[in-house]
Amino acid sequence: MFDVNDTRILIISIVYAALGMVLLYVGYRLFDWLTPTNLGMLALAALGVLGWTTLTDPTAAAACAAAADAAGLVAMMPKTWADPFSETVSTYALAGVTGLLGALAVHAWTAALLYPVYFCLGNAATALAIALRRRGCRVLHLADARHHDVDGLNRAVDHLRCC
């Protein structure tokens, strides 16, 4: 797919981009979101994309693509848990259905189904986590508002956000 020079340029670009972000984080503290966990997920995603674009074995390339995507899901989960209303459940639920239909469309069950099966399970789990967390936030806020006053109940219904 790529020749040796293209691969070297891609690797050097990824290294310089990662180094630049680390220097900005350490030197200027511009990226409060760049925690060690997020930095690890970013590195895993970059390696996954690199493997996906350079490997010739389709199964290995699909595994790298799944790893890159999973790193993104793991990195976004703390934000989603803190504010489940910032994500749409239907997006992840429909993506899970898409992965399921993609896997069911294949006649032979082989290792090539790795990505569609991952896509189904990862997105379905994310949709479930968002839905359960939203339900928990509604229950917490409504219970809290009932102990205060009617205006508090109205505010809780209007602004169903997690703390």
Secondary structure per residue as TSV (DSSP state, phi and psi in degrees):
chain	resnum	aa	ss	phi	psi
A	1	M	-	360.0	-55.0
A	2	F	-	-109.0	152.8
A	3	D	-	-91.4	179.1
A	4	V	H	-61.6	-40.2
A	5	N	H	-65.8	-39.9
A	6	D	H	-63.2	-41.3
A	7	T	H	-64.8	-42.6
A	8	R	H	-62.3	-43.2
A	9	I	H	-62.7	-41.3
A	10	L	H	-63.6	-45.9
A	11	I	H	-63.4	-45.7
A	12	I	H	-63.0	-39.5
A	13	S	H	-63.5	-42.9
A	14	I	H	-64.7	-43.1
A	15	V	H	-63.0	-45.7
A	16	Y	H	-65.2	-38.6
A	17	A	H	-64.2	-44.4
A	18	A	H	-65.2	-43.0
A	19	L	H	-62.0	-41.6
A	20	G	H	-61.8	-41.5
A	21	M	H	-66.5	-40.3
A	22	V	H	-63.8	-43.9
A	23	L	H	-63.6	-40.2
A	24	L	H	-64.8	-39.5
A	25	Y	H	-64.7	-49.3
A	26	V	H	-71.7	-44.7
A	27	G	H	-78.1	-42.6
A	28	Y	H	-116.4	-11.6
A	29	R	-	55.7	37.7
A	30	L	-	-77.4	-24.0
A	31	F	-	-111.3	86.8
A	32	D	T	-66.0	-25.8
A	33	W	T	-76.7	-12.8
A	34	L	-	-84.5	75.5
A	35	T	-	-82.5	167.5
A	36	P	H	-56.9	-36.7
A	37	T	H	-65.5	-46.0
A	38	N	H	-64.5	-36.9
A	39	L	H	-64.3	-41.0
A	40	G	H	-63.7	-42.0
A	41	M	H	-66.6	-37.0
A	42	L	H	-64.2	-42.2
A	43	A	H	-65.4	-42.3
A	44	L	H	-63.0	-42.1
A	45	A	H	-63.6	-42.0
A	46	A	H	-63.8	-42.1
A	47	L	H	-66.1	-37.3
A	48	G	H	-63.4	-43.5
A	49	V	H	-66.1	-40.3
A	50	L	H	-61.6	-45.5
A	51	G	H	-64.4	-40.6
A	52	W	H	-62.3	-39.0
A	53	T	H	-82.9	-21.8
A	54	T	H	-108.0	-23.5
A	55	L	-	-75.2	144.3
A	56	T	-	-95.4	-20.1
A	57	D	-	-77.7	120.1
A	58	P	H	-61.8	-36.6
A	59	T	H	-67.2	-44.2
A	60	A	H	-65.4	-39.8
A	61	A	H	-64.5	-40.5
A	62	A	H	-65.5	-37.9
A	63	A	H	-63.9	-39.8
A	64	C	H	-66.1	-40.8
A	65	A	H	-63.8	-41.0
A	66	A	H	-64.9	-40.3
A	67	A	H	-63.9	-41.6
A	68	A	H	-63.3	-44.1
A	69	D	H	-67.5	-41.0
A	70	A	H	-62.8	-36.8
A	71	A	H	-61.6	-38.7
A	72	G	H	-65.6	-40.4
A	73	L	H	-65.2	-42.5
A	74	V	H	-65.6	-40.4
A	75	A	H	-66.8	-32.2
A	76	M	H	-86.8	-12.9
A	77	M	H	-62.7	-40.6
A	78	P	H	-60.3	-41.1
A	79	K	H	-65.5	-42.4
A	80	T	H	-65.2	-37.8
A	81	W	H	-67.3	-40.5
A	82	A	H	-70.1	-35.4
A	83	D	-	-139.4	81.3
A	84	P	G	-67.2	-13.9
A	85	F	G	-83.4	-1.9
A	86	S	G	-82.8	-10.2
A	87	E	S	-120.0	154.7
A	88	T	-	-100.2	127.8
A	89	V	H	-64.7	-40.5
A	90	S	H	-61.5	-32.9
A	91	T	H	-60.9	-48.9
A	92	Y	H	-73.8	-35.4
A	93	A	H	-64.5	-45.2
A	94	L	H	-67.1	-35.7
A	95	A	H	-64.4	-38.8
A	96	G	H	-62.5	-41.8
A	97	V	H	-64.1	-39.0
A	98	T	H	-60.1	-45.6
A	99	G	H	-61.8	-41.0
A	100	L	H	-63.1	-46.4
A	101	L	H	-64.6	-37.1
A	102	G	H	-63.0	-41.0
A	103	A	H	-69.7	-39.3
A	104	L	H	-71.3	-22.1
A	105	A	T	-74.4	-17.3
A	106	V	-	-86.5	133.0
A	107	H	S	-79.5	-36.5
A	108	A	S	-104.8	126.0
A	109	W	-	-82.6	106.2
A	110	T	-	-130.6	-178.6
A	111	A	G	-66.9	-16.3
A	112	A	G	-66.2	-15.6
A	113	L	G	-81.6	2.2
A	114	L	H	-54.0	-50.5
A	115	Y	H	-68.2	-46.9
A	116	P	H	-60.6	-38.4
A	117	V	H	-67.5	-43.9
A	118	Y	H	-59.8	-45.5
A	119	F	H	-59.8	-41.2
A	120	C	H	-64.1	-53.4
A	121	L	H	-68.2	-43.4
A	122	G	H	-63.6	-45.1
A	123	N	H	-74.0	-36.3
A	124	A	H	-64.9	-41.8
A	125	A	H	-64.1	-38.6
A	126	T	H	-66.0	-44.1
A	127	A	H	-60.9	-41.3
A	128	L	H	-65.1	-42.7
A	129	A	H	-62.2	-42.5
A	130	I	H	-64.2	-46.5
A	131	A	H	-63.4	-43.9
A	132	L	H	-66.2	-40.3
A	133	R	H	-67.0	-39.8
A	134	R	H	-60.5	-43.6
A	135	R	H	-62.0	-43.0
A	136	G	H	-62.7	-39.1
A	137	C	H	-66.3	-40.8
A	138	R	H	-61.9	-45.4
A	139	V	H	-63.2	-44.0
A	140	L	H	-62.7	-46.0
A	141	H	H	-71.2	-38.8
A	142	L	H	-67.4	-40.9
A	143	A	H	-64.3	-40.6
A	144	D	H	-64.9	-41.4
A	145	A	H	-68.1	-35.3
A	146	R	H	-63.7	-29.6
A	147	H	T	-80.0	-11.2
A	148	H	T	-103.2	-83.0
A	149	D	-	-158.0	174.5
A	150	V	H	-65.9	-40.1
A	151	D	H	-61.7	-37.8
A	152	G	H	-62.3	-38.5
A	153	L	H	-63.7	-42.7
A	154	N	H	-63.2	-41.4
A	155	R	H	-65.0	-38.1
A	156	A	H	-66.4	-38.1
A	157	V	H	-69.6	-38.9
A	158	D	H	-71.7	-33.1
A	159	H	-	-124.7	71.9
A	160	L	-	-80.5	84.0
A	161	R	-	-123.7	149.0
A	162	C	-	-82.6	155.7
A	163	C	-	-70.8	360.0
